[in-house]
Amino acid sequence: MIVNHLDELSWWVYIFSNPAMNGMLKIEISTKALTERARTGDPRPFPVEYEAKVRNFRRVATKLNLELEKFRVRRAKTGNEFLACGLSEAIAIIRKICANNIIFETCPSEAAARMKHIAEIAAAKAAPGPV
C-alpha cells in the first residue's frame, strides 16, 4: 500500500482581511507556519482573522474549495482571489467541512468578544446594588 505523505501532514488554513479590500477576505492554505506564509504581495498588512491547523487536509480540501467557490472573486489586475462573504460565514464553512480534523484554531475577534463579555459580567457583579 502506498501512503501519500502529504495527506498525513497538518495543514494551516488562514483567513486574512484588509480594510482596503472593502470587506473581502483572503483565504490561504499552506503547510507553512504563518510567519513564513503571510506574504501576499500587497504592501498593506493583512490582519489574520482566523487560523486553524487541520490534519488530513487533503481529504477535505476539495470539499472546502467547492463550498467556498460561490464566494470567490478574482481581481482582474492581479489575478488574486478573495472571498466576498462575512468572516463568521467563512469560519462556519471551514468548521463544518474540516469538523473533527481541526487540531487547533484561533479567531482573535471571537476571543475579543468573549473577553468583553467576561469583563461586562465581572463589572456587573462588582457594581453596587440598588440603594
C-alpha positions as CSV (number, residue, x, y, z in Angstrom):
1,M,0.0,0.0,0.0
2,I,1.4,3.4,-1.0
3,V,0.8,6.2,1.6
4,N,0.5,9.8,0.4
5,H,2.7,11.5,3.0
6,L,1.2,15.0,2.1
7,D,-2.1,13.7,3.3
8,E,-0.7,12.9,6.7
9,L,0.7,16.4,7.2
10,S,-1.1,19.0,9.2
11,W,-2.0,22.0,7.0
12,W,-2.9,25.5,8.1
13,V,-5.9,27.4,6.9
14,Y,-5.7,31.2,7.4
15,I,-8.3,33.9,6.8
16,F,-6.9,37.4,6.3
17,S,-8.7,40.7,5.9
18,N,-7.6,44.1,4.6
19,P,-9.5,47.3,5.1
20,A,-8.6,48.4,1.5
21,M,-10.5,45.4,0.1
22,N,-14.0,46.5,1.1
23,G,-14.7,43.6,3.5
24,M,-13.4,40.9,1.2
25,L,-11.4,38.1,2.8
26,K,-8.3,36.2,1.7
27,I,-8.0,32.5,2.5
28,E,-4.6,30.9,2.4
29,I,-3.9,27.2,2.8
30,S,-0.4,26.1,3.5
31,T,1.9,23.6,5.2
32,K,3.9,26.5,6.3
33,A,3.6,28.4,9.6
34,L,2.0,31.9,9.5
35,T,5.3,33.7,9.8
36,E,6.6,32.0,6.6
37,R,3.3,32.4,4.7
38,A,1.8,35.8,5.4
39,R,3.4,37.5,2.3
40,T,0.6,38.5,0.0
41,G,2.4,40.9,-2.3
42,D,0.3,43.8,-1.0
43,P,2.3,46.4,0.8
44,R,-0.6,47.0,3.3
45,P,-0.9,44.5,6.2
46,F,-3.5,41.7,6.1
47,P,-4.5,41.0,9.7
48,V,-5.1,37.4,10.5
49,E,-8.8,37.0,11.4
50,Y,-8.7,33.2,11.8
51,E,-6.3,30.3,11.7
52,A,-6.8,26.6,12.0
53,K,-4.4,23.7,11.9
54,V,-6.1,20.8,10.1
55,R,-4.9,17.2,9.9
56,N,-5.5,15.1,6.8
57,F,-6.3,18.3,5.0
58,R,-6.0,16.8,1.5
59,R,-9.1,14.7,2.3
60,V,-11.2,17.7,3.0
61,A,-9.6,20.3,0.6
62,T,-11.8,19.5,-2.4
63,K,-15.0,19.9,-0.3
64,L,-13.8,23.1,1.2
65,N,-12.8,24.6,-2.2
66,L,-16.2,23.6,-3.7
67,E,-18.1,25.1,-0.8
68,L,-16.1,28.4,-1.0
69,E,-16.3,28.6,-4.8
70,K,-19.6,30.6,-4.8
71,F,-17.9,33.4,-2.8
72,R,-14.7,33.7,-4.9
73,V,-13.9,37.0,-6.6
74,R,-10.8,37.3,-8.8
75,R,-9.1,40.7,-9.1
76,A,-8.6,41.4,-12.8
77,K,-5.4,43.4,-12.3
78,T,-3.5,40.8,-10.2
79,G,-5.5,37.6,-10.6
80,N,-5.5,37.3,-6.8
81,E,-8.6,35.5,-5.4
82,F,-10.7,36.8,-2.5
83,L,-13.9,35.8,-0.8
84,A,-16.9,38.1,-0.8
85,C,-18.5,36.8,2.4
86,G,-18.6,37.6,6.0
87,L,-15.9,36.3,8.4
88,S,-18.4,34.3,10.5
89,E,-19.7,32.6,7.4
90,A,-16.2,31.7,6.2
91,I,-15.3,30.3,9.6
92,A,-18.5,28.3,9.8
93,I,-17.8,26.7,6.4
94,I,-14.3,25.8,7.5
95,R,-15.5,24.3,10.8
96,K,-18.3,22.4,9.0
97,I,-16.1,20.9,6.3
98,C,-13.0,20.2,8.4
99,A,-15.0,19.2,11.5
100,N,-13.1,16.6,13.5
101,N,-9.9,17.3,11.7
102,I,-9.2,20.7,13.3
103,I,-6.3,20.3,15.7
104,F,-6.1,23.9,16.7
105,E,-7.9,27.1,15.8
106,T,-7.9,30.7,16.9
107,C,-10.0,33.7,16.0
108,P,-9.0,37.0,17.5
109,S,-12.4,38.7,17.0
110,E,-14.2,35.8,18.8
111,A,-11.7,35.9,21.6
112,A,-12.1,39.7,21.9
113,A,-15.9,39.3,22.1
114,R,-15.6,36.6,24.8
115,M,-13.2,38.8,26.8
116,K,-15.5,41.8,26.5
117,H,-18.5,39.7,27.7
118,I,-16.5,38.3,30.7
119,A,-15.4,41.9,31.6
120,E,-19.1,43.1,31.4
121,I,-20.2,40.2,33.7
122,A,-17.4,41.0,36.2
123,A,-18.3,44.7,36.1
124,A,-21.9,44.0,36.7
125,K,-21.1,41.7,39.7
126,A,-18.8,44.4,41.2
127,A,-21.3,47.2,40.8
128,P,-23.1,48.2,43.9
129,G,-26.7,47.1,44.2
130,P,-29.7,49.4,44.2
131,V,-29.8,51.7,47.2
